[in-house]
Amino acid sequence: MQEFQTNKADLAQSRVVEAPAQTISDLEVLVKVDRFAFTANNITYAVMGDQLRYWQFFAPNGDDPEQWGIIPVWGFADVVESNCADLPVGERLFGYFPPANELVLKPAHITKTSMMDASDHRSHLPPGYNLYQRVNHERGYDRANDNSRMLLFVLHLTSYCLHDLLESNHWFDAEQIIIISASSKTSTGLAYGLINDDNAPAVIGLTSARNVDFVNSINAYDSVLSYDDLEQIDASKPTAIIDMSANTDVLSRLHTHLGDNMRYTSNVGATHWDEPRQVEGIIRERSHPFFAPSHIQHLIKQLGMEAFNKQSMRYVMHSMAKTNEWLQIKQLNGVEGLSKVYAEVCAGKIPADEGLIVVM
């Protein structure tokens, strides 16, 4: 079995480890990972690996397990061995996996369409990441849609939650919403939702100079500016900011430019993960971290599961359809293929219209 690992002290460094084949005990199943997506969101998992416990989902094999970690990925896997009568061989699962060939799961809370992994080491981790969908039992399931589901569903579910954060807080009294790292797929998922909402303020996308033309071309924003030109933003208007980048230089300049009219910043992602964390000029008392699983639990409690699923799916299906108009899929051959482009993902050099799918 091969396993892709990341140096927790130097996220740009990776390795592929040969690991022994896994065996299962009573009530466990062995799944073979079929394919998974790899995006800038996975780098955010690594950046926040200690703080949000992402490193704890999957234990690494090989030497120096304290130094190396496994970045979780979203993908599909098939049950190839089973000691669980309610989850037989042949079941296909969508959920959280390691970038590796195999995984042992301990199914619990099994329903017709889902199950939870009850492995001891995952019991204290956010439950949304322990949930697996039994896709063969979904109405209308089609493998042809697997790639876009892996790449976009989870990201656009975060987009839906951010839209709800803004809307439920009356847009923080903003007259414009600025999305930093506007080419990221979570950003575009949010922008499509906002531009489709007649009550939402104007949406401004901030991106690197090389991505301005692309972001303009996807018709998701009212206006698009490069980071170099952010001072052109009207600082007289109350503004809310959704930051997908953790680019502290851009945040500092933007907060300084807007001053008291910077009403709220939601710190979501870390596409610029190697930026310094502490800089002058950022208005910290109106800046707040955003953790999608917590917001999902809040919405489920507020709306009920059925209403949450209906509303979120309506949102995500719209944003995914808009994204699929321009998204280009690039398939990679196994974790060795991932290792060849991993440094480019870390450096933010993957084209904005490209989605990486690793086929095992």
C-alpha positions as a Python dict, from the first residue, in 0.01 Angstrom:
ca = {
    (1, 'M'): (0, 0, 0),
    (2, 'Q'): (121, 351, -82),
    (3, 'E'): (52, 652, 138),
    (4, 'F'): (113, 1023, 66),
    (5, 'Q'): (255, 1212, 364),
    (6, 'T'): (344, 1575, 440),
    (7, 'N'): (616, 1714, 663),
    (8, 'K'): (424, 1893, 938),
    (9, 'A'): (716, 2131, 1000),
    (10, 'D'): (764, 2212, 629),
    (11, 'L'): (436, 2174, 440),
    (12, 'A'): (600, 2205, 100),
    (13, 'Q'): (787, 1878, 163),
    (14, 'S'): (616, 1546, 97),
    (15, 'R'): (695, 1178, 58),
    (16, 'V'): (532, 854, -56),
    (17, 'V'): (562, 570, 194),
    (18, 'E'): (517, 200, 127),
    (19, 'A'): (298, 62, 404),
    (20, 'P'): (185, -293, 489),
    (21, 'A'): (-157, -410, 373),
    (22, 'Q'): (-424, -362, 640),
    (23, 'T'): (-634, -629, 809),
    (24, 'I'): (-976, -595, 966),
    (25, 'S'): (-1123, -705, 1299),
    (26, 'D'): (-1482, -780, 1401),
    (27, 'L'): (-1737, -521, 1286),
    (28, 'E'): (-1482, -348, 1061),
    (29, 'V'): (-1458, -306, 684),
    (30, 'L'): (-1166, -249, 450),
    (31, 'V'): (-1220, 2, 172),
    (32, 'K'): (-1012, 53, -140),
    (33, 'V'): (-978, 421, -225),
    (34, 'D'): (-1084, 470, -586),
    (35, 'R'): (-1021, 843, -638),
    (36, 'F'): (-1002, 1173, -453),
    (37, 'A'): (-975, 1545, -518),
    (38, 'F'): (-683, 1762, -410),
    (39, 'T'): (-723, 2141, -387),
    (40, 'A'): (-592, 2443, -198),
    (41, 'N'): (-849, 2350, 67),
    (42, 'N'): (-638, 2046, 152),
    (43, 'I'): (-343, 2275, 216),
    (44, 'T'): (-564, 2465, 460),
    (45, 'Y'): (-622, 2135, 642),
    (46, 'A'): (-245, 2102, 678),
    (47, 'V'): (-196, 2464, 788),
    (48, 'M'): (-463, 2417, 1056),
    (49, 'G'): (-364, 2057, 1124),
    (50, 'D'): (-267, 2106, 1488),
    (51, 'Q'): (-518, 2377, 1578),
    (52, 'L'): (-822, 2200, 1428),
    (53, 'R'): (-691, 1842, 1473),
    (54, 'Y'): (-684, 1749, 1105),
    (55, 'W'): (-362, 1551, 1159),
    (56, 'Q'): (-549, 1321, 1398),
    (57, 'F'): (-784, 1159, 1146),
    (58, 'F'): (-531, 923, 988),
    (59, 'A'): (-210, 797, 1152),
    (60, 'P'): (97, 788, 925),
    (61, 'N'): (304, 476, 862),
    (62, 'G'): (682, 473, 832),
    (63, 'D'): (962, 647, 1020),
    (64, 'D'): (918, 966, 1226),
    (65, 'P'): (537, 960, 1267),
    (66, 'E'): (562, 1274, 1481),
    (67, 'Q'): (727, 1465, 1195),
    (68, 'W'): (502, 1342, 914),
    (69, 'G'): (128, 1372, 878),
    (70, 'I'): (-154, 1271, 645),
    (71, 'I'): (-367, 1544, 488),
    (72, 'P'): (-729, 1425, 467),
    (73, 'V'): (-897, 1429, 126),
    (74, 'W'): (-1254, 1398, -4),
    (75, 'G'): (-1315, 1106, -232),
    (76, 'F'): (-1477, 773, -313),
    (77, 'A'): (-1387, 423, -196),
    (78, 'D'): (-1534, 74, -232),
    (79, 'V'): (-1574, -190, 39),
    (80, 'V'): (-1351, -487, -54),
    (81, 'E'): (-1361, -681, 275),
    (82, 'S'): (-1632, -674, 540),
    (83, 'N'): (-1693, -807, 889),
    (84, 'C'): (-2002, -589, 915),
    (85, 'A'): (-2326, -749, 798),
    (86, 'D'): (-2494, -414, 735),
    (87, 'L'): (-2216, -287, 505),
    (88, 'P'): (-2132, -562, 257),
    (89, 'V'): (-1857, -590, -1),
    (90, 'G'): (-1939, -374, -302),
    (91, 'E'): (-2069, -72, -110),
    (92, 'R'): (-1938, 259, -248),
    (93, 'L'): (-1871, 541, -2),
    (94, 'F'): (-1817, 915, -41),
    (95, 'G'): (-1636, 1089, 241),
    (96, 'Y'): (-1308, 1165, 417),
    (97, 'F'): (-1011, 944, 331),
    (98, 'P'): (-632, 944, 350),
    (99, 'P'): (-441, 986, 23),
    (100, 'A'): (-362, 614, 25),
    (101, 'N'): (-483, 287, -127),
    (102, 'E'): (-677, 155, 171),
    (103, 'L'): (-853, 245, 494),
    (104, 'V'): (-1009, 43, 775),
    (105, 'L'): (-1344, 176, 896),
    (106, 'K'): (-1567, 72, 1186),
    (107, 'P'): (-1921, 140, 1063),
    (108, 'A'): (-2183, 264, 1311),
    (109, 'H'): (-2517, 447, 1293),
    (110, 'I'): (-2576, 279, 959),
    (111, 'T'): (-2877, 400, 761),
    (112, 'K'): (-2982, 323, 407),
    (113, 'T'): (-2781, 615, 271),
    (114, 'S'): (-2504, 684, 526),
    (115, 'M'): (-2282, 556, 806),
    (116, 'M'): (-2041, 692, 1065),
    (117, 'D'): (-1688, 572, 1134),
    (118, 'A'): (-1677, 478, 1502),
    (119, 'S'): (-1301, 411, 1517),
    (120, 'D'): (-1180, 503, 1865),
    (121, 'H'): (-922, 760, 1752),
    (122, 'R'): (-1190, 955, 1560),
    (123, 'S'): (-1455, 963, 1833),
    (124, 'H'): (-1347, 1307, 1961),
    (125, 'L'): (-1315, 1464, 1615),
    (126, 'P'): (-1583, 1674, 1437),
    (127, 'P'): (-1865, 1432, 1345),
    (128, 'G'): (-1922, 1584, 1001),
    (129, 'Y'): (-1586, 1444, 894),
    (130, 'N'): (-1675, 1095, 1021),
    (131, 'L'): (-1988, 1070, 806),
    (132, 'Y'): (-1982, 861, 487),
    (133, 'Q'): (-2250, 853, 216),
    (134, 'R'): (-2357, 513, 78),
    (135, 'V'): (-2389, 647, -273),
    (136, 'N'): (-2524, 332, -441),
    (137, 'H'): (-2845, 393, -246),
    (138, 'E'): (-2882, 757, -351),
    (139, 'R'): (-3157, 834, -600),
    (140, 'G'): (-3004, 911, -937),
    (141, 'Y'): (-2643, 843, -835),
    (142, 'D'): (-2417, 853, -1141),
    (143, 'R'): (-2042, 789, -1129),
    (144, 'A'): (-2001, 1041, -1410),
    (145, 'N'): (-2059, 1313, -1149),
    (146, 'D'): (-1800, 1182, -900),
    (147, 'N'): (-1523, 1420, -1003),
    (148, 'S'): (-1724, 1740, -962),
    (149, 'R'): (-1871, 1612, -636),
    (150, 'M'): (-1524, 1549, -489),
    (151, 'L'): (-1391, 1881, -608),
    (152, 'L'): (-1685, 2108, -541),
    (153, 'F'): (-1949, 1968, -305),
    (154, 'V'): (-1761, 2022, 21),
    (155, 'L'): (-1617, 2356, -91),
    (156, 'H'): (-1956, 2488, -202),
    (157, 'L'): (-2119, 2363, 117),
    (158, 'T'): (-1876, 2601, 291),
    (159, 'S'): (-1983, 2868, 39),
    (160, 'Y'): (-2347, 2806, 138),
    (161, 'C'): (-2257, 2845, 506),
    (162, 'L'): (-2075, 3171, 438),
    (163, 'H'): (-2374, 3302, 243),
    (164, 'D'): (-2590, 3216, 545),
    (165, 'L'): (-2343, 3388, 782),
    (166, 'L'): (-2367, 3706, 577),
    (167, 'E'): (-2742, 3695, 517),
    (168, 'S'): (-2838, 3605, 874),
    (169, 'N'): (-2633, 3900, 1002),
    (170, 'H'): (-2800, 4139, 755),
    (171, 'W'): (-2477, 4151, 555),
    (172, 'F'): (-2315, 4317, 861),
    (173, 'D'): (-2475, 4639, 732),
    (174, 'A'): (-2232, 4633, 442),
    (175, 'E'): (-2293, 4792, 103),
    (176, 'Q'): (-2024, 4579, -59),
    (177, 'I'): (-1872, 4238, 6),
    (178, 'I'): (-1509, 4175, -83),
    (179, 'I'): (-1389, 3819, -141),
    (180, 'I'): (-1011, 3775, -118),
    (181, 'S'): (-858, 3497, -330),
    (182, 'A'): (-1152, 3533, -568),
    (183, 'S'): (-1035, 3255, -801),
    (184, 'S'): (-1055, 2983, -535),
    (185, 'K'): (-1341, 2739, -578),
    (186, 'T'): (-1492, 2819, -239),
    (187, 'S'): (-1482, 3188, -334),
    (188, 'T'): (-1651, 3135, -668),
    (189, 'G'): (-1914, 2914, -502),
    (190, 'L'): (-1994, 3200, -264),
    (191, 'A'): (-1987, 3462, -538),
    (192, 'Y'): (-2236, 3268, -752),
    (193, 'G'): (-2470, 3251, -453),
    (194, 'L'): (-2438, 3622, -377),
    (195, 'I'): (-2476, 3735, -738),
    (196, 'N'): (-2792, 3520, -755),
    (197, 'D'): (-2935, 3687, -442),
    (198, 'D'): (-3123, 4008, -519),
    (199, 'N'): (-3087, 4121, -158),
    (200, 'A'): (-2710, 4083, -139),
    (201, 'P'): (-2474, 4381, -164),
    (202, 'A'): (-2236, 4424, -456),
    (203, 'V'): (-1962, 4160, -471),
    (204, 'I'): (-1599, 4253, -540),
    (205, 'G'): (-1341, 3986, -617),
    (206, 'L'): (-977, 4042, -523),
    (207, 'T'): (-722, 3818, -690),
    (208, 'S'): (-366, 3806, -820),
    (209, 'A'): (-289, 3999, -1136),
    (210, 'R'): (-245, 3675, -1334),
    (211, 'N'): (-598, 3562, -1246),
    (212, 'V'): (-790, 3887, -1311),
    (213, 'D'): (-892, 3795, -1666),
    (214, 'F'): (-1006, 3449, -1560),
    (215, 'V'): (-1212, 3577, -1265),
    (216, 'N'): (-1375, 3837, -1490),
    (217, 'S'): (-1460, 3567, -1744),
    (218, 'I'): (-1669, 3349, -1510),
    (219, 'N'): (-1934, 3618, -1443),
    (220, 'A'): (-1947, 3560, -1068),
    (221, 'Y'): (-1855, 3909, -943),
    (222, 'D'): (-1985, 4261, -994),
    (223, 'S'): (-1625, 4378, -1027),
    (224, 'V'): (-1277, 4229, -1005),
    (225, 'L'): (-951, 4392, -897),
    (226, 'S'): (-596, 4270, -853),
    (227, 'Y'): (-431, 4290, -514),
    (228, 'D'): (-213, 4570, -654),
    (229, 'D'): (-523, 4782, -720),
    (230, 'L'): (-722, 4726, -401),
    (231, 'E'): (-696, 5093, -305),
    (232, 'Q'): (-939, 5161, -592),
    (233, 'I'): (-1218, 5012, -378),
    (234, 'D'): (-1462, 5278, -251),
    (235, 'A'): (-1360, 5320, 114),
    (236, 'S'): (-1667, 5533, 190),
    (237, 'K'): (-1893, 5225, 180),
    (238, 'P'): (-1946, 4991, 478),
    (239, 'T'): (-1775, 4666, 381),
    (240, 'A'): (-1772, 4298, 481),
    (241, 'I'): (-1474, 4084, 385),
    (242, 'I'): (-1453, 3710, 325),
    (243, 'D'): (-1087, 3613, 332),
    (244, 'M'): (-995, 3281, 174),
    (245, 'S'): (-626, 3364, 153),
    (246, 'A'): (-473, 3445, 492),
    (247, 'N'): (-265, 3694, 289),
    (248, 'T'): (-183, 3924, 577),
    (249, 'D'): (-24, 4190, 354),
    (250, 'V'): (-345, 4223, 153),
    (251, 'L'): (-561, 4216, 466),
    (252, 'S'): (-352, 4482, 633),
    (253, 'R'): (-367, 4712, 330),
    (254, 'L'): (-739, 4654, 287),
    (255, 'H'): (-825, 4714, 652),
    (256, 'T'): (-612, 5027, 656),
    (257, 'H'): (-778, 5153, 338),
    (258, 'L'): (-1132, 5090, 466),
    (259, 'G'): (-1075, 5204, 824),
    (260, 'D'): (-1398, 5225, 1026),
    (261, 'N'): (-1597, 5107, 724),
    (262, 'M'): (-1443, 4762, 757),
    (263, 'R'): (-1743, 4618, 943),
    (264, 'Y'): (-1655, 4248, 953),
    (265, 'T'): (-1391, 4005, 825),
    (266, 'S'): (-1445, 3630, 815),
    (267, 'N'): (-1113, 3442, 804),
    (268, 'V'): (-1187, 3120, 618),
    (269, 'G'): (-898, 2971, 420),
    (270, 'A'): (-524, 2986, 381),
    (271, 'T'): (-437, 2989, 10),
    (272, 'H'): (-140, 3209, 110),
    (273, 'W'): (-49, 2976, 395),
    (274, 'D'): (317, 3083, 412),
    (275, 'E'): (243, 3450, 488),
    (276, 'P'): (347, 3590, 830),
    (277, 'R'): (63, 3558, 1082),
    (278, 'Q'): (107, 3885, 1275),
    (279, 'V'): (123, 4218, 1095),
    (280, 'E'): (22, 4574, 1174),
    (281, 'G'): (-296, 4726, 1034),
    (282, 'I'): (-538, 4433, 1068),
    (283, 'I'): (-847, 4522, 1271),
    (284, 'R'): (-856, 4212, 1488),
    (285, 'E'): (-1159, 4303, 1701),
    (286, 'R'): (-1380, 4280, 1390),
    (287, 'S'): (-1204, 3975, 1240),
    (288, 'H'): (-1333, 3628, 1323),
    (289, 'P'): (-1232, 3274, 1221),
    (290, 'F'): (-1486, 3063, 1034),
    (291, 'F'): (-1514, 2685, 1080),
    (292, 'A'): (-1768, 2533, 842),
    (293, 'P'): (-1845, 2213, 1042),
    (294, 'S'): (-1953, 2423, 1342),
    (295, 'H'): (-2177, 2638, 1121),
    (296, 'I'): (-2329, 2327, 965),
    (297, 'Q'): (-2415, 2191, 1310),
    (298, 'H'): (-2567, 2529, 1399),
    (299, 'L'): (-2784, 2526, 1087),
    (300, 'I'): (-2897, 2167, 1136),
    (301, 'K'): (-3004, 2255, 1491),
    (302, 'Q'): (-3180, 2570, 1369),
    (303, 'L'): (-3348, 2432, 1055),
    (304, 'G'): (-3368, 2059, 1114),
    (305, 'M'): (-3183, 1806, 901),
    (306, 'E'): (-3443, 1784, 625),
    (307, 'A'): (-3467, 2160, 570),
    (308, 'F'): (-3088, 2198, 592),
    (309, 'N'): (-3034, 1929, 329),
    (310, 'K'): (-3296, 2080, 98),
    (311, 'Q'): (-3166, 2437, 123),
    (312, 'S'): (-2797, 2350, 106),
    (313, 'M'): (-2845, 2112, -190),
    (314, 'R'): (-3041, 2375, -383),
    (315, 'Y'): (-2755, 2621, -328),
    (316, 'V'): (-2477, 2374, -406),
    (317, 'M'): (-2641, 2236, -720),
    (318, 'H'): (-2670, 2589, -862),
    (319, 'S'): (-2310, 2686, -782),
    (320, 'M'): (-2172, 2354, -906),
    (321, 'A'): (-2361, 2387, -1235),
    (322, 'K'): (-2215, 2736, -1289),
    (323, 'T'): (-1864, 2611, -1204),
    (324, 'N'): (-1886, 2309, -1433),
    (325, 'E'): (-1925, 2549, -1726),
    (326, 'W'): (-1555, 2634, -1699),
    (327, 'L'): (-1390, 2371, -1476),
    (328, 'Q'): (-1121, 2157, -1641),
    (329, 'I'): (-1048, 1818, -1479),
    (330, 'K'): (-687, 1699, -1466),
    (331, 'Q'): (-639, 1337, -1362),
    (332, 'L'): (-326, 1224, -1179),
    (333, 'N'): (-199, 868, -1159),
    (334, 'G'): (-199, 765, -793),
    (335, 'V'): (-12, 926, -505),
    (336, 'E'): (306, 927, -715),
    (337, 'G'): (124, 1155, -958),
    (338, 'L'): (12, 1374, -669),
    (339, 'S'): (367, 1401, -540),
    (340, 'K'): (480, 1543, -875),
    (341, 'V'): (241, 1842, -856),
    (342, 'Y'): (212, 1883, -478),
    (343, 'A'): (472, 2163, -462),
    (344, 'E'): (275, 2354, -727),
    (345, 'V'): (-44, 2321, -521),
    (346, 'C'): (140, 2455, -216),
    (347, 'A'): (278, 2745, -421),
    (348, 'G'): (-65, 2833, -564),
    (349, 'K'): (51, 2761, -919),
    (350, 'I'): (-231, 2531, -1029),
    (351, 'P'): (-442, 2713, -1293),
    (352, 'A'): (-759, 2854, -1140),
    (353, 'D'): (-985, 2672, -1388),
    (354, 'E'): (-824, 2333, -1318),
    (355, 'G'): (-936, 2065, -1072),
    (356, 'L'): (-701, 1785, -968),
    (357, 'I'): (-838, 1431, -936),
    (358, 'V'): (-609, 1152, -813),
    (359, 'V'): (-707, 811, -954),
    (360, 'M'): (-568, 524, -748),
}
